[in-house]
Amino acid sequence: MIEERLVKECFEKQFGTDRCAIFTAPGRINLIGEHTDYNNGFVLPASIDKCITVAIRTNQTTTVKVYSMDYDESVIFDINGEKPAQQWACYIYGVVQEMKKRRAPVGGFNAVFGGDIPLGAGMSSSAALESVFGLALNDKFELWFSRRDLAQIGQMTEHNYVGVRCGIMDQFASLCGQAGKVIKLDCQSLEYEYFPFNPEGIKLVLIDTMVKHSLASSEYNVRRSQCEAGVAVVASHKKKIESLRDITMPLLNKYKDEMDPVVYKRCAFVINENQRLIEGCAALDKGNYKLFGKKMYATHEGLSKEYEVSCKELDFIVKIAKTHKDVLGARMMGGGFGGCVLSMVEDKAYDSYIDDVKQQYKKEFNIDPRVIDVVISDGAKKWLAKKEIAD
């Protein structure tokens, strides 16, 4: 995590005072349950020890002044004005607008933020940005939003001000995560429960392919449309069918011939992925991390062959993982077409596995992969430093 002290010092440099409050919100990993959230399915995310930190102070106006340490860029906008031109600022603007839609008396503020969530690695720095500002504004303006409300505000920010029709998983994980636990989140009802994930002698590591193919953004919305097309076929025969969550494999198979074969494959993946997640949680409940790892491998296979959102670089790393008996599981994580492979590795095999991936990947693609160790940690919070000075 970027040091609180550095963010506070930057705030003083930008605004001439150290009178501010400090908030953090983490990125996330997702162990099983990919592309299921926008289909009202289950996901299994966890917040991690990589965060965005914000220093903030209200200013009794309708003007927002924000400086990004990561981009070395400032933005000023009015909460009643037009969306700013900077992409990163649209997330902050969107949170303010979504709060206003809910009749919250949010006003102007000054803020500085910075973070250590690796950009482009699929750990959802955008959701962390929405979450940290949501939590900060909720606190500073003494609003009434629950953390679930704030997650929905972040999700709607993506939909309405960024143009990404994402599910709610990323924001929910950032706001509601707990150290040493994963969250089984029902994206239909938003009911959730925690499962222990703190195995002795096992590390979680992300291996970043360092590639992001151009298909990533456009194909995300294509996959969502394909799932909706499959739902429409079944719903034309069965009442009360609203999403793939309402469809079993026998029911999908009953109307398979009425679907485009590609649409069928997409829907089958989502339905099977929900079942994998349920079985994976049962394995965690029994402390059976080897069985859980097998579910991770099966998820990758489905993402690669059925949902077709993997790429040769991701598949290559997972193939290497399978040759190491002490790598319990590995899978691509995120929207796809690049980004990271998440691996669950026994401590004794960690160094040899990482060395092997680095060497083989470099030889195959002439790219040095980035290795990112992660620890499951607490979700978004306000920092109550000993010398914190309130507004």
Buried (B, 14 or more C-beta within 10 A) or exposed (E): BBEBEBBBBBBBEBBEEBBBBBBBBBBBBBBBBBBBBBBBBBBBBBBBBBBBBBBBBBBEEEBBBBBBBBBEEEBEBBBEEEBBEBEBBBBBBBBBBBBEEBEBEBBBBBBBBBBBBBEBBBBBBBBBBBBBBBBBBBEBBEBEBEBBBBBBBBBBBBEBBBEBEBBBBBBBBBBBBBBBBBBBBBBBEEEBEBBEBEBEEBBBBBBBBBBBBEBBEEBBEEBBEBBBBBBEBBBEEEEEBEBBBBBEEEBBEBBBEEBEEEBBBBBBBBBBBBBBBBBBBBBBEEEEBEBBBBBBBBBBBBBBEBBBBBBEBBBBBBEBBEEBEBBBBBBBBBBBBBBBBBBBBBEEBBEEBBEBBBEBBEEEBEEEBBBBEBEBBBBBBBBEEEEBEEE
